[in-house]
Amino acid sequence: MLDAQRDRTAVRRPLSVVVRDLVPRSVFAPWLVSRAVVAVTLMVFGARAAHFIPDYQRLVTWDGNWYRIIATNGYGPPPHPGAWSTWPFFPLLPALVWLARQIGSPYTVALVAFSNVAALVAFAGVRKAALLVADERAAMWAVWLTALFPGSITFVMGYPDSLYLAGAVWAFVLVAKRRPGCAGVAALVATAARPNGFVVLIALAVAVVAVVRERRHLLRSMIAVLGPSIALLVGWGWWLWHATGDPFVFVRAKGAWLETTVVQLVTSPIERRWAGLHLLVSVLLAAPFVLRWRRYPRSWRTLVVLSLMPPLALGLVGLARYSICCFPLAIAAGDLAASGRPSAAVTRWPLVASAAALIVWGLLITQWSYVP
């Protein structure tokens, strides 16, 4: 009765109050600073035109181009073996861009806008998730680190990473708040945004088991949280089978991209140094979580393992952005940074170093064709 009464009260609250609760003012500063740093780095210092003329096309390089092609022309014919194609990419971002185009938005503007708005929602979710295990200071550290970590550069570009992070982190927050229906919607966003969204579902199942103690409610909660995403994956697989004859064509088509495994990096460290950079920054971010492994929920540990272990065997390039999309890592780093009472000079250096690395990351992408 009390829960129902609280829900009715929440419905009656003004929309501005609801939005302020979801996206508090404190997350706007890291969001704005990171937008400015990346935009200037990519569009101005990374522009190849003379006199530093801003080049907004730099925001839709690499995967952004593929999503723009899908939004413009659809997925096209089935892929040829060994050839790059649109088929490894999931449909949420191009579908949103296509809808925006129907009301007059240019494709590039819509790509970048959806990515950046979702990043704001994601940062708010990181703060909420951090407050489940730490205090406000640690939560804001986690948000700042998420915003300025080198891999977060794709939160500004035309990538679906911020959509994925927003869906994943809010799904865990809503499960913890015992809102399974809303958690199912958030999980659906993560699942539809990127191919590895299914790992979120496995970790969410662990989270539901931990939160829902009453066995008679467990199945209903599982269906509410996981059902929409499972239905999407089944429907997507059916459509892929109908269109290409292979329900897992996104896996087969991804094989056209040259990948670097840990073994290949060890045997050819100079030739594959770009993959080494991805591994290095990811290890730095993951270290605080590993050091405090037992401090965090089992579902978070499950998500970390499922998010980071496969790239070690399948391909290291992209690991930097995969690791920042795994929100428990930034929260653990923020928790460690906020612990104790160090001097202000000591507490600022990780953010300064991270912002500097983010700028270097952007220059590598624009000037040396580095894959983010």
C-alpha positions as CSV (number, residue, x, y, z in Angstrom):
1,M,0.0,0.0,0.0
2,L,2.8,2.4,0.9
3,D,4.7,1.6,-2.3
4,A,1.6,2.3,-4.4
5,Q,1.1,5.5,-2.5
6,R,4.7,6.6,-3.2
7,D,4.3,5.8,-6.9
8,R,1.1,7.9,-7.1
9,T,3.0,10.8,-5.4
10,A,5.9,10.4,-7.9
11,V,3.5,10.6,-10.8
12,R,2.0,13.8,-9.5
13,R,5.4,15.5,-9.2
14,P,6.2,18.2,-11.8
15,L,8.3,17.0,-14.7
16,S,11.1,19.4,-13.9
17,V,11.5,17.8,-10.4
18,V,11.6,14.3,-11.9
19,V,14.2,15.3,-14.5
20,R,16.3,17.0,-11.7
21,D,16.2,13.8,-9.7
22,L,17.3,11.7,-12.6
23,V,19.9,14.1,-13.9
24,P,21.2,16.3,-11.0
25,R,23.0,19.5,-11.6
26,S,26.3,18.1,-10.3
27,V,26.8,15.9,-13.4
28,F,26.5,18.8,-15.8
29,A,30.0,20.1,-15.0
30,P,31.9,16.8,-16.0
31,W,29.6,16.4,-19.0
32,L,30.3,19.9,-20.3
33,V,34.0,19.8,-19.6
34,S,34.4,16.5,-21.4
35,R,32.3,17.7,-24.4
36,A,34.5,20.8,-24.7
37,V,37.8,18.9,-24.4
38,V,36.9,16.3,-27.0
39,A,35.2,18.7,-29.4
40,V,38.2,21.0,-29.5
41,T,40.6,18.2,-29.8
42,L,38.8,16.4,-32.6
43,M,37.2,19.3,-34.5
44,V,40.0,21.9,-34.2
45,F,43.4,20.4,-33.3
46,G,42.4,17.2,-35.1
47,A,41.1,19.0,-38.2
48,R,43.2,18.4,-41.3
49,A,42.2,21.6,-42.9
50,A,44.4,24.7,-42.8
51,H,44.1,27.4,-40.1
52,F,42.4,25.0,-37.7
53,I,39.0,25.4,-39.3
54,P,36.6,23.2,-37.2
55,D,35.7,20.0,-38.9
56,Y,32.5,18.5,-37.4
57,Q,32.9,15.4,-39.6
58,R,35.7,14.3,-37.2
59,L,32.9,13.4,-34.7
60,V,31.5,10.7,-36.9
61,T,34.7,8.9,-38.0
62,W,35.2,5.2,-37.8
63,D,32.1,3.4,-36.5
64,G,30.1,6.6,-36.8
65,N,30.3,6.4,-40.5
66,W,28.8,2.9,-40.5
67,Y,25.9,4.0,-38.3
68,R,25.3,6.9,-40.6
69,I,25.2,4.5,-43.6
70,I,22.7,2.2,-41.9
71,A,20.5,5.2,-40.9
72,T,20.6,6.5,-44.5
73,N,20.4,3.3,-46.6
74,G,19.6,0.4,-44.3
75,Y,21.8,-2.6,-43.8
76,G,22.1,-3.4,-47.5
77,P,22.8,-6.8,-49.1
78,P,24.3,-9.8,-47.1
79,P,28.0,-9.4,-46.4
80,H,30.7,-11.0,-48.5
81,P,33.3,-13.1,-46.6
82,G,36.2,-11.0,-45.5
83,A,34.7,-7.7,-46.5
84,W,33.7,-4.9,-44.2
85,S,30.0,-4.3,-43.9
86,T,27.2,-2.8,-41.9
87,W,26.1,-6.1,-40.3
88,P,28.2,-6.2,-37.1
89,F,26.3,-3.1,-35.8
90,F,23.2,-3.2,-33.8
91,P,20.1,-1.2,-34.7
92,L,19.2,1.2,-31.8
93,L,21.3,4.2,-32.8
94,P,20.7,4.1,-36.5
95,A,17.0,3.6,-35.9
96,L,16.9,6.7,-33.7
97,V,18.9,8.7,-36.2
98,W,16.5,7.6,-39.0
99,L,13.5,8.7,-36.9
100,A,15.2,12.1,-36.3
101,R,15.8,12.5,-40.0
102,Q,12.0,12.1,-40.6
103,I,11.4,15.3,-38.7
104,G,14.2,17.2,-40.5
105,S,17.4,16.6,-38.5
106,P,20.6,16.0,-40.6
107,Y,22.0,12.5,-40.0
108,T,25.3,13.7,-38.6
109,V,23.6,16.1,-36.1
110,A,21.3,13.4,-34.9
111,L,24.2,10.9,-34.5
112,V,26.2,13.3,-32.3
113,A,23.1,14.6,-30.4
114,F,21.9,11.2,-29.4
115,S,25.4,10.2,-28.2
116,N,25.9,13.3,-26.1
117,V,22.4,13.4,-24.5
118,A,22.7,9.7,-23.6
119,A,26.1,10.5,-22.1
120,L,24.5,12.9,-19.7
121,V,21.9,10.3,-18.7
122,A,24.7,7.8,-18.3
123,F,26.7,10.0,-16.0
124,A,23.7,10.5,-13.8
125,G,23.3,6.7,-13.7
126,V,27.0,6.3,-12.7
127,R,26.4,8.7,-9.8
128,K,23.3,6.8,-8.7
129,A,25.1,3.4,-8.9
130,A,28.1,4.7,-7.0
131,L,25.8,5.9,-4.2
132,L,24.7,2.3,-3.7
133,V,28.2,1.4,-2.5
134,A,29.9,4.7,-1.6
135,D,29.3,8.3,-0.6
136,E,28.7,11.4,-2.7
137,R,32.4,12.4,-3.0
138,A,33.2,9.0,-4.4
139,A,30.2,9.1,-6.7
140,M,31.3,12.4,-8.2
141,W,34.9,11.1,-8.6
142,A,33.4,8.2,-10.6
143,V,31.4,10.6,-12.8
144,W,34.5,12.7,-13.5
145,L,36.6,9.7,-14.3
146,T,33.9,8.3,-16.6
147,A,33.8,11.7,-18.4
148,L,37.5,12.2,-18.8
149,F,38.8,8.6,-19.3
150,P,40.4,8.3,-22.7
151,G,38.0,5.6,-23.8
152,S,35.1,7.9,-23.2
153,I,35.9,9.9,-26.3
154,T,33.2,7.9,-28.1
155,F,30.6,9.4,-25.7
156,V,31.0,12.6,-27.7
157,M,31.3,10.9,-31.2
158,G,28.6,9.3,-33.2
159,Y,28.9,6.0,-31.4
160,P,26.3,4.0,-29.4
161,D,28.5,3.6,-26.4
162,S,26.8,6.2,-24.2
163,L,23.4,4.6,-25.0
164,Y,24.8,1.3,-23.9
165,L,26.3,2.7,-20.7
166,A,23.1,4.6,-19.9
167,G,20.9,1.5,-20.3
168,A,23.3,-0.8,-18.4
169,V,23.9,1.4,-15.4
170,W,20.3,2.5,-15.0
171,A,19.2,-1.1,-15.3
172,F,21.3,-2.1,-12.3
173,V,20.2,1.0,-10.3
174,L,16.6,0.2,-11.0
175,V,17.0,-3.4,-10.0
176,A,18.5,-2.3,-6.7
177,K,15.6,0.1,-6.2
178,R,13.2,-2.8,-6.9
179,R,11.7,-1.3,-10.1
180,P,11.9,-4.4,-12.4
181,G,9.7,-3.0,-15.1
182,C,11.8,0.1,-15.5
183,A,15.0,-1.9,-15.3
184,G,13.7,-4.1,-18.2
185,V,13.3,-1.0,-20.3
186,A,16.8,0.2,-19.4
187,A,18.3,-3.2,-20.2
188,L,16.5,-3.1,-23.5
189,V,18.4,0.0,-24.4
190,A,21.7,-1.6,-23.6
191,T,20.9,-4.8,-25.5
192,A,19.7,-2.9,-28.6
193,A,22.7,-0.6,-28.6
194,R,25.7,-3.0,-28.9
195,P,26.2,-6.7,-29.7
196,N,27.7,-7.5,-26.3
197,G,24.6,-6.2,-24.6
198,F,23.7,-9.7,-23.7
199,V,26.4,-9.8,-21.0
200,V,24.4,-7.1,-19.1
201,L,21.4,-9.6,-19.0
202,I,23.5,-12.3,-17.4
203,A,24.8,-9.9,-14.8
204,L,21.3,-8.5,-14.2
205,A,20.0,-12.0,-13.6
206,V,22.6,-12.3,-10.8
207,A,21.5,-8.9,-9.4
208,V,17.8,-9.9,-9.4
209,V,18.6,-13.1,-7.5
210,A,20.4,-11.0,-4.9
211,V,17.7,-8.4,-4.5
212,V,14.5,-10.5,-4.7
213,R,14.6,-12.8,-1.7
214,E,11.0,-14.1,-2.0
215,R,11.0,-17.1,-4.4
216,R,7.4,-16.4,-5.5
217,H,8.4,-13.0,-6.9
218,L,11.7,-14.1,-8.4
219,L,10.3,-15.5,-11.7
220,R,8.1,-12.4,-12.2
221,S,11.0,-10.1,-11.6
222,M,13.2,-12.0,-14.0
223,I,10.7,-11.8,-16.7
224,A,10.2,-8.1,-16.2
225,V,13.9,-7.3,-16.2
226,L,15.1,-9.8,-18.9
227,G,12.0,-10.4,-21.0
228,P,12.1,-7.3,-23.2
229,S,15.7,-7.8,-24.1
230,I,15.3,-11.5,-24.8
231,A,12.4,-10.8,-27.0
232,L,14.5,-8.2,-28.9
233,L,17.4,-10.6,-29.4
234,V,15.1,-13.3,-30.7
235,G,13.3,-10.9,-33.0
236,W,16.7,-9.4,-34.2
237,G,18.0,-12.9,-34.9
238,W,14.9,-13.9,-36.8
239,W,15.2,-10.7,-39.0
240,L,18.9,-11.4,-39.6
241,W,18.1,-15.0,-40.6
242,H,15.4,-13.7,-42.9
243,A,17.7,-11.0,-44.5
244,T,21.0,-13.0,-44.7
245,G,20.3,-16.6,-43.9
246,D,22.3,-16.4,-40.7
247,P,20.8,-15.3,-37.4
248,F,24.3,-14.6,-36.0
249,V,25.6,-12.8,-39.1
250,F,26.9,-9.9,-36.9
251,V,29.4,-12.3,-35.4
252,R,30.6,-13.7,-38.7
253,A,30.7,-10.3,-40.3
254,K,32.9,-8.9,-37.5
255,G,35.6,-11.4,-38.6
256,A,36.4,-9.1,-41.5
257,W,38.0,-6.6,-39.1
258,L,41.6,-7.4,-38.2
259,E,41.9,-8.0,-34.5
260,T,44.8,-8.3,-32.1
261,T,44.7,-10.8,-29.2
262,V,47.0,-10.8,-26.2
263,V,49.1,-13.5,-27.7
264,Q,49.6,-11.5,-30.9
265,L,50.4,-8.4,-28.8
266,V,53.1,-10.3,-26.9
267,T,54.7,-11.7,-30.0
268,S,54.5,-8.4,-32.0
269,P,54.4,-5.6,-29.5
270,I,55.8,-2.9,-31.8
271,E,53.7,-3.8,-34.8
272,R,50.5,-4.0,-32.7
273,R,51.3,-1.1,-30.3
274,W,47.9,0.5,-30.7
275,A,46.3,-2.5,-29.1
276,G,48.9,-2.3,-26.3
277,L,47.6,1.2,-25.5
278,H,44.1,0.0,-25.2
279,L,45.3,-2.8,-22.9
280,L,47.4,-0.4,-20.8
281,V,44.7,2.2,-20.1
282,S,42.1,-0.5,-19.4
283,V,44.4,-2.2,-16.8
284,L,44.9,1.2,-15.1
285,L,41.1,1.6,-14.8
286,A,40.4,-1.9,-13.7
287,A,43.2,-2.1,-11.1
288,P,41.1,-0.4,-8.2
289,F,38.2,-2.8,-8.8
290,V,40.5,-5.9,-8.8
291,L,42.2,-4.6,-5.6
292,R,38.8,-4.3,-3.8
293,W,37.1,-7.2,-5.6
294,R,35.1,-8.4,-2.6
295,R,33.8,-4.9,-1.8
296,Y,31.4,-4.8,-4.7
297,P,28.2,-6.8,-5.5
298,R,28.5,-10.2,-7.2
299,S,26.5,-8.9,-10.1
300,W,29.1,-6.2,-10.7
301,R,31.9,-8.7,-10.6
302,T,30.0,-10.8,-13.1
303,L,29.6,-7.8,-15.4
304,V,33.3,-6.9,-15.2
305,V,34.5,-10.5,-16.0
306,L,32.0,-10.9,-18.9
307,S,32.8,-7.4,-20.3
308,L,36.6,-7.6,-20.2
309,M,37.7,-11.2,-20.6
310,P,36.3,-11.9,-24.2
311,P,38.2,-8.9,-25.8
312,L,41.5,-10.4,-24.4
313,A,41.0,-13.4,-26.6
314,L,39.0,-11.9,-29.5
315,G,40.5,-8.4,-30.0
316,L,42.1,-5.7,-27.8
317,V,41.4,-2.8,-30.0
318,G,38.4,-1.0,-28.5
319,L,39.1,-2.3,-25.0
320,A,39.6,1.2,-23.6
321,R,36.0,2.1,-24.5
322,Y,34.7,-1.3,-23.5
323,S,36.2,-0.8,-20.0
324,I,34.7,2.7,-19.5
325,C,31.3,1.3,-20.6
326,C,31.7,-1.2,-17.7
327,F,30.6,1.2,-15.0
328,P,31.8,-0.7,-11.9
329,L,35.4,0.0,-12.9
330,A,35.0,3.8,-12.8
331,I,33.0,3.6,-9.6
332,A,35.8,1.5,-7.9
333,A,38.4,4.0,-9.2
334,G,36.3,6.9,-7.8
335,D,35.8,5.1,-4.5
336,L,39.6,4.6,-4.1
337,A,40.4,8.2,-5.1
338,A,37.9,9.6,-2.6
339,S,39.2,7.4,0.3
340,G,41.3,9.0,3.0
341,R,42.1,12.7,3.3
342,P,44.9,13.4,0.8
343,S,45.9,16.9,-0.1
344,A,44.1,18.7,-3.0
345,A,47.2,18.5,-5.1
346,V,47.3,14.7,-4.8
347,T,43.6,14.3,-5.5
348,R,43.6,16.3,-8.7
349,W,46.4,14.6,-10.5
350,P,44.4,11.6,-11.7
351,L,41.8,13.8,-13.4
352,V,44.5,16.0,-14.9
353,A,46.3,13.0,-16.2
354,S,43.1,11.4,-17.5
355,A,42.1,14.6,-19.3
356,A,45.6,14.9,-20.9
357,A,45.4,11.3,-22.0
358,L,42.0,12.0,-23.5
359,I,43.4,14.8,-25.6
360,V,46.3,12.6,-26.8
361,W,43.7,9.9,-27.6
362,G,41.8,12.3,-29.7
363,L,44.9,13.4,-31.6
364,L,45.9,9.8,-32.2
365,I,42.4,9.2,-33.7
366,T,42.4,12.2,-36.0
367,Q,46.1,12.5,-37.0
368,W,47.3,8.9,-37.0
369,S,44.2,7.0,-37.9
370,Y,44.0,5.3,-34.5
371,V,40.9,3.2,-33.9
372,P,39.1,4.4,-30.7
